[in-house]
Amino acid sequence: MSQEKKLGFIGTGNMAGAIMGGIIKNEIFRPEEIIGADISPSGRDRVKNTYGISVTDNNREAAEQSEVLILSVKPQYYADTIAEIRDCISEAQLIITIAPGKTLAWLEEQFGKLVKIVRTMPNTPALVGEGMTAACANRYVTDREKEYALRILGSFGKVETVPEHLIDAVVAVSGSSPAYVFMLIEAMADAAVSGGMPRPQAYQFAAQAVFGSAKMVMETGKHPGELKDMVCSPAGTTIEAVRVLEERGFRSAVIEAMKACADVSANM
C-alpha cells in the first residue's frame, strides 16, 4: 500500500503533542511527514499551529496514510477506535500504543488479525527531550522493526524494553510520576515563599535542585541513599528535615501512591 505519511497519530492530546515535539525537534520526522487525527477542532488546531503537521478529523485517513501509527487516545476509547480502523490496517504497518491497561493480547483480540504492535508507556517530559519510555512488542514485530520503533521512541528521551508484566510498574514509576515531582517542586517553592523568597525565584531554586539531584543519580551511579547521606551532616539542617519527612511518612506515602497508581493501570 502506498503511504503518504510516515507517522500518524490518532488523538492529539498532551502526550501526543509531547511526542510530536520531541520527534520533530530531533529531526526523526519532518512535520510534513506527520498526520494527526482528532475529533476535537481545538486539539487539531493546537498541534497544527504548534508543530506544522497535517491534521484531519478522520481516524481512518490517518490510519491509511501512515507507515507507523500511534494510538494516543484515552484508554476508554481504544476499543471503539480500533473497531473503526482495523479493516484499513495492513500487515506492513506498525502500531504503537500508549494506553495503560491495554495488553498486547487484548489489542490483538480487538484487531482480530495479524497486526504488528509495540506497546509503550512514555511520559510528558518527552516534550523537553527528557522522556522515559518503556516498550514491549508482540510476536509479529521483527527485530528490525523493534529497532525502528525504539529509534522513534528514543528521539524524545530514554527508552528501554521491558517484559510486559512490568508495564503497570512503569506507569507508576515514570508514566505518572512527573505529577508527583511537580507537586514536590510546588511544595518546596511554597515553603521558600513562606520564608520570604519571591515565587519565580522559588520555583527556579526548587526545580533546579530536583533536576540536579536526578542528574547526580544518573551520572554518579551511586545509590540514592548514599547521595542522601552525603548531604546529611551530623546535627545539621538536612538531617533534621529528613527526620520530619520520615515522621510524616514521606517514603511510605510515595510507595502507597505508586501502588495505587499501578493497581488502577492494571484494571483499566
N, C-alpha and C positions, 0 to 999 in steps of 0.2 A: 504494500500500500504506500502510495506517495505521501510523504509527510511535509506539511508546510512549516511546521514549527518543531523545534527540538524539545521544548519543555512546556508543559501545560499545568495549570493549577485549576482545580475545582474547589472554589472557596478562596476568597481573597482577604481574609481577616488578618489579625495581628501577627499570627505565627507565619502565615503565608508571606506577608509583607516583609517580615524579618528575614525569611529565607531568600526571597527575591533580592532584597537589598544586598545580602552577602554574596549571592551568586553574581550579580551584576558588578558589584564593586571589585570582585576578584576576577572578573572577565572570563568566567566559565562559560556563560552565555551572554550574548548581546540582547538588549531589550527587544529588538525586532524578532528575536528567535523565541520569545516567550509569549504565551497567551494565558489569560486568566478569565475564568468563568465565575459569575456570581449573580444571584437573583437580585441582589441589592444594588441599586444605581449608585448609592453613595460609596459602597465598597469598591465597585468597579472604577468609579471616578478617582478614588483615592490612589489606587495602585497605578492607574493610567497616568495621572498627573505627577505622581512621585517617582515612578520608575520608567515611564515611557513605553510600557508594554502594550500589546494588543489586548482588548477585553471583549467579552461577549456575555449575554445573558443566557446562552445556550450551552448547557453542560456537554451535550453530545458533540457540539462543534469543537470544543476544547479537547475532548477525548479523541475524536477522529483525526485531529491535526497534529497530535503530539507523539514524539518518539518515547518520551518519558512523561508520565502523568502523575502528579502529586495530588492525592486526595486530602484536602485540608479543610473539610467541613467538620462540624462538631460531631462527636461520636453518634449521637442520636439520629443523625441524618445519613449515616453511612448506608444503611440497608436500602433506603429509597434512592439514594444517589447511584449506587451500584446497579440497582434494578433498571435505572434509566439509561445507563451507558453500557451495560455488559455486552449487548449484542453488537456494539461497534468497536469493541476492544479486540485486537488481534494478538496472536501468539508472539508476534515480534515486539510488541510494546512492553515496556517496563513500568509497573505500577508501584509507586512509593506511597505508603500510608503513614499518617502521624497521629492516629487516634488511639488513646489509651483504651485497654479492654478489648480491642478487636484483634483476636488472634489470627494467625495465618490460616488455621483450619477454618475458622468462621468466615474469613474473607474468601477463601477458595470456594466454600459452600455457597456464598452469595453470588459469586460469579458463575458458578456451575459449569466451568470448563477450564481447560489448561490456561492459566494466567500466571505470568511472572510477577511475583510480589516481593517487595522489600518493605518489611515493617520497621518503622523507626520511631524514636522519641527524641526530638530536638528540644531546644528551649529558646526563649526570646533573646538572650544575649547574642544570638545569631545576627541580630541587626547591627551589632558593632564588631562583628567578626570574631566573637569570643563564645560562640555556641558550644554546647556539649551534646552530642547526638549518639544514641545507641542504635544499632541496626542488626536485623536478622533477616534472612531470606528463605523463601520456600525452595523446594527441591528443583523447581523448573529454572531457576536463575543460574546461569553459568558463572564460572569463576571470573571470566572477563567482564560480564555484566555486573557482578558484585563490585569489582574494582571501579567500574564506571560510576556506579551508584555512590560508592564511598568517596570518589573524587568530587562528585557534586555535593555530597553532604559535608565534606571536609572544606569546602570553599567558604563556609561561614563559621568555622571554628574547628574543634577537635571532634573526631568520630571514632568509635570503637565498635567492633562486632561483639555481640553478647548472645548467649543462649536465650531462647525466647522466654524461658521461665523467669528470667531476671528483669524483664521489661517493667513489671509493676514496681520493683525496687528502684529502677531507673527513673520512673515517673516521680517518685518521692525524693530521690537524692539530687536530681538535676532538672527534670522537666518542670516541676512545680517550685523548686527551691529558690529561684530568683525572688519570688514573693516573700519568702521568709527573710532573705537577705535585705530586701528593700525595707521591710519592717524594722530590721535591726538598725539599718542606717538611719531611718527616720527617728527611731527611739534615741539613738546616740546623739543625733542632731538636736532633738528636743531638749535633752539634758544639757547640751552645750549652750543652747539658747537660754535655758534656765540659769546657767552660770554667767550670762552676760554677753555671749558671742552672737554677732549678727547671723541671722539664719542662712543666708547664702554661703557665708564662710563656714558655718557649722556643717552644712551638707558637704562642702569640699573636704574638710578635715575628716569627717566620718567616712565618706566614700573612698577617699584615698587610703585611709587606714585599712579598710576591708580589702581593697584592691591589692595593696602592698603585702598584706598578710597572706592572701591567697597565692600571690606570686612566690612568697617565701616557701610555702608548702610545695608548690610545683617545681621550683628550681633548686632548693637545697636537698630535697629527698629526705629531710628529717621528719620524724613523727610529729604530728601536731601537738601532742602532749609535751614533747621535748622543746618545741618552739615556745609553747606557753610558759614552760618552766624558765626559759631564758629571760623572760620579761618580769618574772615574779621574784623580786629581790626580798630577802628576809625582812619582815616587819615593814614592808614597803606599801606603796599605794595600790599596786596592781593586785597583790595577793589579797588585799582587803576587798577589792572589787570582786575578785574571783570567789571569795568566801560568801559574799552577799548573793552572787549569782547561783552558787550551789545551794545556799539556804532557800532560795526561791524556786529551786527545781529547774534551773535553766536547761541543763542537758536532758533531763527527763522529759521536759515539755517538748523539746525538739524531737526526741525519739518517738514520743507518743503521737505527735503531729504527723511525722513521716509514716508511721504505721497506719494511721487513719487514712492518709493520702493513698498509700499503696492498696489498702483494702477497697477503697472506692474505685480505684483504677481497675482492679481485678474483677469487679462486679458491674462494670459498665456494659 
